[in-house]
Amino acid sequence: LLVLMLFCQKKKASYLVGREVLSPMGVSKMYRKFAIYCQSEVRQALEIFTDPSNYPIHIHCTQGKDRTGIMACLLEHIAGVPKDIIIDDYAKTQQGLEPVRDMMLSEIRKAGLTEDFANAPPKAKYLNGKYGSVDGYLDAIGFGKQSRDKVRKIIAV
């Protein structure tokens, strides 16, 4: 019974955070918060890509667009993909998720989030403004040039 009660409170707490914190914040601001408050996690995830024995690597998150999209964009940048192509690739996410949009909307509503959270907005200004560049951000989180070069050599094969 205690486990059931704790689970129910977790669902309620998640819903309240979704409705009261994340929904008013919006998707774009949430991405900025990821960049600020999840630096260690982003660096740890990128470190996985520095070891060839970890390949192939599958990236995914709950909806397959937010944390996954951020990681994919960072990896494309590290690989030397031009910024306009990275943004265009991410923009295709919206089209790719269309077949599962109704299911996403149902999950999003259950989490207390607005329909905005089913979208994948292709905006890429924050890191440049705050850190001077994407490389500046990567340096700031401890994923420096040497680590980026390791990844670049592996994925360039």
C-alpha positions as CSV (number, residue, x, y, z in Angstrom):
1,L,0.0,0.0,0.0
2,L,2.8,2.4,0.9
3,V,4.5,1.8,-2.5
4,L,1.2,2.5,-4.3
5,M,0.7,5.7,-2.3
6,L,4.2,6.9,-3.1
7,F,3.7,6.1,-6.8
8,C,0.4,8.1,-6.8
9,Q,2.1,11.1,-5.2
10,K,4.9,10.9,-7.8
11,K,2.3,11.0,-10.6
12,K,0.6,13.9,-8.9
13,A,3.9,15.8,-8.3
14,S,4.9,15.2,-11.9
15,Y,1.6,16.6,-13.1
16,L,1.9,19.7,-10.9
17,V,5.4,20.4,-12.1
18,G,4.2,20.0,-15.7
19,R,1.2,22.3,-15.2
20,E,2.7,24.9,-12.8
21,V,6.3,25.1,-13.9
22,L,7.1,23.6,-17.3
23,S,3.9,24.7,-19.2
24,P,4.3,28.4,-18.2
25,M,8.0,28.2,-19.0
26,G,7.4,26.8,-22.6
27,V,9.6,24.5,-24.7
28,S,12.2,27.1,-25.8
29,K,12.9,28.2,-22.3
30,M,13.0,24.6,-21.1
31,Y,15.7,23.9,-23.6
32,R,17.7,26.9,-22.2
33,K,17.2,25.4,-18.7
34,F,18.5,22.1,-19.9
35,A,21.7,23.8,-21.2
36,I,22.2,25.6,-17.8
37,Y,21.1,22.9,-15.3
38,C,22.0,19.7,-17.1
39,Q,25.6,20.5,-18.1
40,S,27.0,17.5,-16.2
41,E,24.5,15.1,-17.8
42,V,25.1,16.6,-21.3
43,R,28.9,16.2,-20.8
44,Q,28.5,12.6,-19.5
45,A,26.3,11.7,-22.5
46,L,28.8,13.2,-24.9
47,E,31.6,11.3,-23.3
48,I,30.0,8.1,-24.3
49,F,30.7,9.1,-27.9
50,T,34.5,9.4,-27.3
51,D,34.9,5.6,-27.0
52,P,34.7,3.6,-30.2
53,S,33.8,0.5,-28.3
54,N,30.4,2.1,-27.4
55,Y,29.3,2.3,-31.0
56,P,26.6,1.9,-32.3
57,I,24.9,4.3,-30.0
58,H,21.1,4.8,-29.8
59,I,19.9,8.1,-28.5
60,H,16.3,8.5,-27.2
61,C,14.2,10.2,-24.6
62,T,10.5,10.1,-23.8
63,Q,9.2,11.9,-26.9
64,G,12.4,11.6,-29.0
65,K,12.7,15.3,-29.7
66,D,13.9,17.4,-26.7
67,R,16.9,15.8,-25.0
68,T,17.4,13.6,-28.1
69,G,17.3,16.6,-30.4
70,I,19.7,18.6,-28.2
71,M,22.2,15.7,-28.2
72,A,21.8,15.2,-32.0
73,C,22.3,18.9,-32.7
74,L,25.4,19.0,-30.5
75,L,26.8,15.9,-32.2
76,E,26.1,17.3,-35.7
77,H,27.9,20.4,-34.6
78,I,30.9,18.4,-33.4
79,A,30.9,16.5,-36.7
80,G,31.2,19.9,-38.5
81,V,27.7,20.0,-40.0
82,P,26.8,23.6,-40.9
83,K,24.4,25.4,-38.6
84,D,21.6,25.9,-41.2
85,I,21.6,22.1,-41.9
86,I,21.5,21.3,-38.2
87,I,18.5,23.6,-37.8
88,D,16.8,22.1,-40.9
89,D,17.4,18.5,-39.6
90,Y,15.9,19.4,-36.3
91,A,12.9,21.1,-38.0
92,K,12.2,17.8,-39.7
93,T,11.5,16.3,-36.3
94,Q,8.0,17.9,-36.3
95,Q,7.1,16.1,-39.5
96,G,8.6,12.9,-38.3
97,L,6.5,12.9,-35.1
98,E,3.3,13.7,-36.9
99,P,2.2,10.0,-37.1
100,V,2.3,9.7,-33.3
101,R,1.1,13.2,-32.5
102,D,-2.2,12.2,-31.0
103,M,-0.5,9.7,-28.6
104,M,2.1,12.5,-27.7
105,L,-0.7,14.9,-27.0
106,S,-2.4,12.4,-24.7
107,E,0.8,11.8,-22.8
108,I,1.5,15.5,-22.6
109,R,-1.9,16.4,-21.2
110,K,-1.6,13.6,-18.6
111,A,1.7,15.3,-17.6
112,G,0.0,18.7,-17.1
113,L,1.7,20.2,-20.1
114,T,0.3,22.3,-22.9
115,E,0.1,21.3,-26.5
116,D,3.2,23.4,-27.2
117,F,5.2,20.5,-25.7
118,A,4.3,18.3,-28.7
119,N,6.2,20.7,-30.9
120,A,9.9,20.8,-31.9
121,P,10.8,24.5,-32.3
122,P,14.0,24.9,-34.4
123,K,15.7,27.8,-32.5
124,A,19.4,28.0,-32.1
125,K,20.3,31.4,-30.6
126,Y,20.8,30.8,-26.9
127,L,24.1,29.0,-26.8
128,N,25.7,31.6,-29.1
129,G,24.3,34.4,-27.0
130,K,25.3,33.0,-23.6
131,Y,28.5,31.2,-24.5
132,G,29.7,32.9,-27.7
133,S,29.3,29.7,-29.7
134,V,28.4,26.1,-29.4
135,D,32.1,25.3,-28.9
136,G,32.1,27.8,-26.1
137,Y,29.2,26.0,-24.4
138,L,31.0,22.6,-24.9
139,D,34.2,24.0,-23.4
140,A,32.2,25.5,-20.4
141,I,30.6,22.1,-19.6
142,G,34.0,20.3,-19.8
143,F,33.7,18.8,-23.2
144,G,36.7,20.5,-24.7
145,K,38.4,20.4,-28.1
146,Q,40.3,17.2,-27.3
147,S,37.0,15.3,-26.6
148,R,35.3,16.8,-29.6
149,D,38.3,15.8,-31.8
150,K,37.9,12.2,-30.5
151,V,34.2,12.1,-31.4
152,R,34.9,13.7,-34.8
153,K,37.5,11.1,-35.7
154,I,35.2,8.3,-34.7
155,I,32.1,9.5,-36.5
156,A,34.0,10.7,-39.6
157,V,34.8,7.0,-40.5
